[in-house]
Amino acid sequence: MAGFIVIIQTLVIARTEKIVEYRFSDNFGQVFHDYSGYNFNAVNGDNSLTSDGDTIPTDRGAYFRTDMNCLITLPPNDKIEAGLSLSNTFTITIWALSHDNEDNYIFYRKKYDGSNYFYIQRIKANKSIAYNIVTETFVQSNTSSQPSI
């Protein structure tokens, strides 16, 4: 299999309650509906008006092609002006399928000026998952690997 393939089926971000939930396996189109009830809709690709950077919708989730830079844009975007505001404590639950061929980000979010960010990354060399969280007052990173099954 050539290139890096990621299929994301579900993404949930929660504090004491769920603040956003996307179900990519049954939510096709340019706008991904937020099932949490807070209306933080995401858009497929760069924006909802073009197909630039779009993932490919499948019944198993959003498919990220190997030959282009695919993305899902969380709020703020061209549909929702307000951005997601996370408290100091939050949980991200994601179901993703990736293949071994390349290093790539599974999830990446940054502040417009780049000062705050967090990501989850697949690392090919040791078949591991890494994350990094950076804010003005906090930095944490970790890499975890499991043997092949």
Secondary structure, DSSP 8 states (H G I E B T S, - for coil): --S--EEEEEEEEESSSEEEEEETTS--SSEE--TTSS---EEEBS-SSS-TT--EEETTEEEE-SSS---EE-SSSSS--S-----SS-EEEEEEEE-TTS-EEEEEEE-TTSSSEEEEEEETTTTEEEEEEE-SS-EEEEEEE----
